């Protein structure tokens, strides 16, 4: 299992994707005040090439939870949003080696953001 805490979203985030093959289950817990923006709302998509062809849209407001099993058809994404968007993401992954690699990657990323706060806002 891995756990990632995010505090912000950039305009480049939210592109249509399925999670990586190393992920089995994804849990998203949102921790934001009532969401007013049109961007940043997670869309569960019917296909991998149209962000507007969605089966469900999840507002990232506090207490909302999304759980899904990764597959070749588990497309999701959101309209562009830049700013504070707090999320806890928990993933069950295929092996301990994957979990260890992800923890190391996030540790390096967090260290770089602490060393260069400007990069954290623009990365």
N, C-alpha and C positions, 0 to 999 in steps of 0.2 A: 504494500500500500504506500502511496505517496500523498502528500498534502502540500498544496500551494496556496498562498494567500496573496491576493492582488488588490491593490488600492486604486488603480487608475487604468484607463483604457486610452489607447492612442488611435488616431484616425486609420492607421494601417491594420488595426486589429479587426476581427470579425469576419474575415473572408470565409467564403463557403469552404467547408472541409469535413472530412471524417477524422476522428482522432487516429493517432498512429497505431500501427499493428500491435505495438507492445502494451497498449491499454486494453483492458477487458471491460471495465465498468467505470463510468464517470459520474460523480456526484457534484453538483454545483449548488452552493448555498449563498444566497444574496444577502447583503447587509447594508442596503442603502435606504435613505428616506423615500417616501412615495415618489415614484419615477414619473417625471413630467416630459422628458425628452423622447422624441420618436426614435432616435438612434439608441443603440446599446441594448435593445430588447432582443433576447435570444430567439431565433426562429428555428423551429424543427422543420426541415425542408423535405419536400417530396422528391426532389431531384437535385443533382449536383451542379446545376448551372443557372438556377433562377432563384434569387433571394426573395422574390415576391410570390413564389409558389410554395407556400408554407402550410403545414397542417396545424401548427400551434405557435403562438408567440408568448414568451414568458417575460414578464416585466421584472427587472432586477431589483425589486423592492424588498426590504427587510423581511425575512421569513420565507420568501419564495424559494423553492427547492426543485431542482431538476435532476433526475437520475435516468441514465440510459446505458444500454449495452452497446459497445462499439461494434460496428459491422461495416461492410463495404457500402451500405446504404444509409448509414446514420449521419446524413448530412445536416449541418447546422451552421449558423453564422448570424451576424446582425448588421443592421445599417450602421454606417460610421458614427462614432461618438468619441470625443476627446474630453477627458476630465475624470473626476472621481467616480469610480464604479467599483465598489468593494465586493469581492467574491472570495469564498473559500472553495477550492477545488480539491476533491479527494478522488484518487484513481486507484483502482486495483489493477496491477500490472502483471505481466507474464512471468517475471522472475525477480529474485532479489538483486541480481546484477542490474536490471533496468532501474529498480528503485534506487540503488546506490548511485548510478550514473546521473539520474535526475536530481537527486539531492546535491551532488557535487556541482552540477550545472547551475542550480538555483543559488547555491552558496556563493559561487563565483560571481554570478550576476548581482546578487545583493551587495557583495563587497564592492564591486565596481560602482554601483549606484551610491553607496555611502561615500566613496572617495570622490565622486564627481556628481554632485546633486543636479547640475545642469543636464548631464547626460541622462539622468533618471527621468527628467521631464520631457526629453526629446527622443529618447531611444525607442 
